[in-house]
Amino acid sequence: MKVWKLAASILVLGTVVISHKANAQNLLTPQQLAPLQNSSSPSYKSVETYFIQGFKQIESGDYRGAIANFNQVLNIDPNNAYAYIGRGFSRFSLGSYRGAKKDFDKALEITPNIAYAHFFRGFTLVMLEDKQGGIADLKQASILFKEEGEDELSQKADNAVKQIEAS
């Protein structure tokens, strides 16, 4: 199981760093981005700033800093599913799997069909030794990625399922 955990961590990190979609502008839905771009409200400007800074910190490996920024987003906008994903990924990267799972659960409670939330929660569940739950989430992520035209990420999720099933 330890070898799989290391492989899962590397795959998840590689997916975020390599994927052109894993950044602040591309993770926000048009509905979430519109008020950020069109509002003169200081709270929305702050959300945008904290959100973008959080993802920049993930890219640089400053997960604690990223968590602080996503906490700021959630203080202003407690229903921002993508802030929960960013914070969950940061917690995952720090080995706080239970905290990560709570964040991914909350993101999916707010918006049930976010492929990234299923994808990352799948790996988190595997790390928490819930192999079947992890497989179910990764399969759902694969379906959602495929629907979004993200064939490469869909394939990564499918490959992870095969590796988990074989372990």
Beta strands, then each sheet from edge to edge (+ up, - down):
end
